[in-house]
């Protein structure tokens, strides 16, 4: 076989490989930046969660719940005191007319945190894994 025929046969393969490598490099950059975005959103969510839980603990304490019990309740949403009628009554007295609105708002915020929390954790793990792989691929290109 003559060298020109080989070169003409191999050249398109090389061009296709280089184009593929270029596209792969772009995808890797996208994945790397997506991982950073996920971490940033995760940090924001964690900050908002901390503020919300702190406000809930403060509300419990202002409603007459002992400091230690309020802290335990914040860290355990299955705590038996959450369903206490005494707690319900104390919160109603403390909040007055605002009780229903505050209760609904608290439930909505808690629901939103739960809805965002798990998917962000999964994305963070997924992208952090891709980031490690992408660094290895990037270094080999």
Beta strands, then each sheet from edge to edge (+ up, - down):
end
